[in-house]
Amino acid sequence: MHYRNGREAKNGDRIVQLSYEGGKVMGSGILYDAVPGNDYCNGGLAAIQPSPTACLADCIHADDLAELLKEKGLDKRPTGK
């Protein structure tokens, strides 16, 4: 099981879900019930309760993250195996 950038996926990881193309942030949370051997439509995403305050020095706008992903070629899903 691997994420879009090739990193190994493990249940319990904190993840950000991206759109099929364009690199838009669709959600975030904890990966659960993912089964080895499949990188597509595998596992669930448990939402994390929002923090009561945001330290802006530790945040990035979702559109800026999408641009960074595009620059690295990670804005599109890899072809299936």
C-alpha positions as CSV (number, residue, x, y, z in Angstrom):
1,M,0.0,0.0,0.0
2,H,1.5,3.3,-1.0
3,Y,0.5,7.0,-1.1
4,R,0.6,9.2,-4.2
5,N,4.2,10.1,-3.6
6,G,5.3,6.5,-3.2
7,R,5.5,6.5,0.6
8,E,4.4,3.2,2.3
9,A,0.9,3.5,3.7
10,K,0.1,2.1,7.2
11,N,-3.1,2.0,9.2
12,G,-3.0,4.7,11.8
13,D,-1.2,7.2,9.6
14,R,-2.4,10.8,9.6
15,I,-3.3,11.6,6.0
16,V,-4.6,14.3,3.6
17,Q,-6.9,13.0,0.9
18,L,-6.4,14.7,-2.5
19,S,-8.7,15.0,-5.5
20,Y,-8.4,12.5,-8.4
21,E,-6.6,15.3,-10.4
22,G,-5.6,18.9,-9.5
23,G,-4.2,18.2,-6.1
24,K,-7.2,19.8,-4.2
25,V,-7.5,18.8,-0.5
26,M,-10.7,16.7,-0.1
27,G,-10.2,15.7,3.6
28,S,-7.9,14.7,6.3
29,G,-7.8,12.2,9.1
30,I,-6.5,8.8,10.2
31,L,-6.2,5.9,7.8
32,Y,-7.9,2.7,9.0
33,D,-8.9,-0.7,7.6
34,A,-6.6,-0.5,4.6
35,V,-5.6,-3.9,3.3
36,P,-2.1,-4.6,1.8
37,G,-1.9,-5.2,-1.9
38,N,-4.2,-2.4,-3.1
39,D,-3.5,1.4,-3.6
40,Y,-7.0,2.3,-4.9
41,C,-10.2,2.7,-2.9
42,N,-8.7,0.9,0.0
43,G,-9.3,1.8,3.7
44,G,-11.3,4.4,5.5
45,L,-10.5,8.0,6.6
46,A,-11.5,8.8,10.2
47,A,-11.9,12.6,10.5
48,I,-9.9,14.3,13.2
49,Q,-11.7,16.9,15.4
50,P,-10.5,20.4,14.5
51,S,-8.1,22.1,16.9
52,P,-9.7,24.9,18.9
53,T,-7.0,27.4,17.8
54,A,-4.8,27.6,14.7
55,C,-1.2,28.7,14.9
56,L,-0.9,30.3,11.5
57,A,2.8,30.0,11.4
58,D,2.2,26.2,11.3
59,C,-0.5,26.3,8.6
60,I,-0.6,26.4,4.8
61,H,-3.5,27.3,2.6
62,A,-5.0,24.4,0.8
63,D,-4.5,26.1,-2.6
64,D,-0.8,26.7,-1.9
65,L,-0.4,23.0,-1.0
66,A,-2.1,22.1,-4.3
67,E,0.4,24.3,-6.1
68,L,3.4,22.6,-4.3
69,L,2.0,19.2,-5.3
70,K,1.7,20.3,-8.9
71,E,5.3,21.6,-9.0
72,K,6.4,18.1,-7.8
73,G,4.2,16.3,-10.2
74,L,2.0,14.9,-7.5
75,D,-1.2,16.6,-8.6
76,K,-2.3,13.5,-10.6
77,R,-2.9,10.0,-9.5
78,P,-0.3,7.4,-10.7
79,T,-1.5,4.8,-13.3
80,G,-2.8,1.6,-11.9
81,K,-0.7,-1.5,-11.5
